[in-house]
Amino acid sequence: MTLFQVYARALQYLTKNRWRVAAVVVANIILAIITIAEPILFGRIIDAISSKSDVTNVLLLWAGFGVFNTVAFVLVAREADRLAHGRRASLLTEAFGRIISMPLSWHHQRGTSNALHTLLRASESLFGLWLEFMRTHLATAVAILLLIPTAISMDWRLSIVLLILSIFYWIIGVAVMKRTKEGQAAVETHYHQVFSHVSDSISNVSVIHSYNRIEAETSALKNYTKDLLKAQYPVLDWWALAGGLNRTASTVSMGVILVIGTMLVQQGKIRVGDVVAFIGFANLLIGRLDLLRQFATQIFEARAKLEDFFVLEDSVEE
């Protein structure tokens, strides 16, 4: 399955609460739009201070936006948390009921511990995707789509820096996902081995004691965890490298914006407030790009877990 197919199917589980989910998502989109207005207002405050004009109205408006944003974020995050936790609980109950009702031949073929581990891992992954979708995913996409044209309308020369930064983030993300695709699938296989070994050992603890296999089973688990870490570390290294490159690109971009902005101010082409507002835009865009990178990492890691779960769900429904 492609990343889009995995994500789309994961979101289908939210259709039972579609209206509540839609309300939370729309509220977050509104908050994202308000967030874009804040650096513009802050830039106007700086201009008003520089020109020694009245700053009271703009300052009150900026402070009001900030207070509203904070209160609204708390309320929306609370509702998103409740929805995600409630849907995870109902999914666990529904899926458990379907799995436990399958005939013994199915359990012997699939493996009870394997099915249990698949269900638990998938429920946690789905919970994370649901929560972040309602909180940040769609709001981040909307914010980025609005940030770029707004930035261009302010100054196209400074906007080029942000556009190059966005492209750089995208290239790094795609490159790392290609490099770690097979490794992440191997990690999930090792997780299944570890969980199956622990589950089987606990289920047969009396037999292990009878045959004095405690040391042997512990040694086997140690080997499984070593294999897991051996597969996991290269994946983590690649994502750490991606994070470092993105951070470097962000720092360089901020420096370039400051240099170009200073030159334009000295030439009288833009005001100091425009540079301040654009720096706020740059910080906002960098934050949103980081959220987008985290989303890509999250769905990429979830794919290996959810593909097995979707196969399990399909086999149960047949």
N, C-alpha and C positions, 0 to 999 in steps of 0.2 A: 504494500500500500504506500502511496505517496504521503508526504507530510500533510498535504491539504486534505486528503481522504481521511486520514487518521483524526485530524482536528475536527473535520465536519461531523464525523460519526460520534466523536466524543461529545460534541455540543448537542447532538440529537437527544441525549438523555435529559437535557434541560427543558424539552418541550412540554413536559408535564406542568411546569411552572412558568410557562412562556410569558404571561403578562407581568408577573413580578420581576422576572429576569429582564424583560424589556424596559420596565420602569427604572431598574437599577442602571442598566446600560445607558439609557438616555440621560439620566442624571449625571453619570460620569462624563458623558460627552459634553454636557453643558459646563461642567467643572473644568474640562480641558480647554474649552473656548474662553472661559473667564481667566484661566491661567495665562493665556496668550495676551490678554489685555493688560496684565499687570506690568510687564516690562515697558510697554508703551507709556502707561501712566507715570511710571517712575522716571522715564526719560523726560516727560513734560515737567515733572517736578524739578528736575535738575535745570532744565531750561528756564523755568520761572525763577528759580533761585539765582541763576547766573545773570538774568536780566533785571533782577530786583523787582519783579512784578508780584501780584497777589498769588499766593500758592495754596491758600486755605481750601478752596473748593476741590482742586485736584488732589490734594493731600487727603482730604476726607473721603473722596471717592476711592482712592487707592487703598486706604485703611479699611473702608467698608467692604471692598472686594476681598481683602485678605481675611477679615473676620468671617464673612459669609462662606468663603472657600473652606476654611478650617471646620466650621460647624457642619456644613453640608457633607464634607468628606467623611467625618466621623459617622454621621447617620447613614450614608450610603455604604460605607465599609461594613458597618454593623449588619445591615440588611443582606449584603453580599455574603458575609460569613455565615449568617443563619441559613440562607438558601443552600450554600455549598455543603454545609454540615448536614442539613436535613436530607439533601439528595443523596449524599454518600451513604447515610444510614439506610435509606430506603433501597438503594441499589444493592447494598450488601445483603439485605433481607431477601429481596426478590431473586438475586442471582444464587444465593445459598439455597433457597427453596427449590429452584429449578435443578441445580446440580445434585442436591441430595436425593431428588426424586428419580434420577436416572438409574437404569438397571445396573446390576452388579457387573455385568460384562463390560459396560462402558467404563466403570470405575477401574476395573482391572486393566483395561487397555490404556486408559488415560493416566491413571495413577492418582490416588486420592490426594496425596501430599502435593503433587504437581498442580492439580486443579485448585487446591486451597491457596497455594502460594500465588498462582496466577490471579486469582480473585482478589487477594489482599493487596498485591502490588498494583494491580490495575485500579482498584478503588482509590488508592492514594494518589496515583497519577491523574485520574479523572477529577478528583477533588481539587488538585492543584490547578488543572486547566480550567475548570469551571470558575474557581475563585478569581484567577487572574483574568479570565475573559470578562467577567462582570466588573472587575476593578480597573484593569489597565489596558487589556489587549485592544479592544475596539476604540477606546478613548485615545490611546497612543497613536493608532493609525489615523484617526480624524485629526488629532493635534498636528501630526507631521504634515498631513495634506494641507492644513490651514497655515502652518508656520512658513512653509516655503513661499507661497504667493504673497503672504503678508510681508515677509522679509524682502522680497523682490520689489514690492511697492515702496518700501522705505529707502532702499539703496541697492541697485542691482550689482554694483561692484563688490560690496561686502557679501552679498548673497551667493556669489560664485564660490567663496570659501566654504560656506555651509553646504552648498551642493556637492562640492568635491569631497567634503567630509562624509556626507551621506553615502556617496558612491563607494568610498573607501571602506566604510563599515559593512556595506553589502558584500563587497568582494571578499573581505576577510571571513565573514560568516559563511558564505558559500564554500570557500576553500576549506575551512576547518570541518564543516559538515561532511564534505566528500572524503576527507582524510580519516575521519573517525567513524564512518558509518558501520563498517565491518567490526571495528573494535567495540562499539557500543552493543551490537548484537551478541558478540562473544561475552561481554560482561553480563548480560541478562541470562545467558545460558549458565554461566558459573553461579549466578545468584540462585537459579533453580536447583543446581547441584547441592549448594550449601544448605538451602532450606529443606530439600528432600532428605538429606542425610540427617539433619537435626530432627526433623519430624519423625522419620522412621526410627531413629535411635530412642527418642523419648517414648514412642508408642510401644517399643519392644524392650523397654528398660529391664524388665524381669529376665528376659532371655540373655541380654548382655551381661547381667550380673551372674547368671547361671553358668555361662561359658567363659566368664572372666575376660570379656572383650572391651572393658572400659578404656584401657590404654590404647588398644588398636583403633577403636572408634574415634577417640580424641585425636589420635595421630592422623587419621584419615581426614577429619574435619580441618585440621591444621593445614594439610596439603591442599584441600579444596579452597580454603581462604587465601593461601599463597597464590594459587592459580587465578583466583578472582582479582587480587591486587595486581598481579602481573599483567592482566588484561586491562584493568582500570587505570593504572598510572599513565600509560601513553595517551589515553583519551583526555585525562585531566591536564596533562602537559600541553596538549594542543589548545584546549580552551583557555588555559592560563596565558599562553602565548598570544592568543587572540585578544584577551582582555588587556594585556600590556601594550599591544600594537594600537588598539583603539584608544587607550588612555594617552599614548604618545601623540597620536593624530589629533586628539582633542586639544591637548596642550599647545601643539604647534598652530592649530587653527585659531585658538584664542590669541596667540601672539601675533599672527598675521593680521587678524581683525583689528587689533590695537594699533599696529603699525600703519595699516592702510587708513584706518579711521583718523589717526592723528594727522596724517598727511592731508586728508580731505578737509579736516577742520582748519588746518593752517592755511589752506587754499581758499577757505570760505565757502566750500561747496556743501557742507553739512554742518549741523550744530553739535555742540558737545552732548546735548540730550539725546540726539540720534545715535551717537556712538554708545552711550550708556544703555539705551534701549536695545541696541543691536547686540551688545554683550549679553544682556539679559536673554535675548532671543537665542543666542548661541548656547548659553548654559542650558536653556530650556530644551533646545533641540538635542544637545548632547545627552541630557537626561533621558529624553524620549528614545533616542537611538540605543542607549544602554538598556532600556526596558525592552526594546525590540530585539536586541541581542539575547537578553535573558529569555524572552519568549521563544526564540529560535532554538536555544539550548534546551529549554523545557520540553518543547514538542518533539525535538530530536531524540532526547533521552526517553520520552514517554512512548515513542513509536514501538520500540522493541517490546515493551511491557504490554501495550495495548493490542498489538497485532495478535499475540497469543490469546488474549482475553476475548477479542472479537471472534476468533476461530472457535474458542470454547463456547461462547454465546450462540454462535450459529449451529454448532453441533448439538447443543442442548435443545434448540428450538426445532430442529428437524424431526 
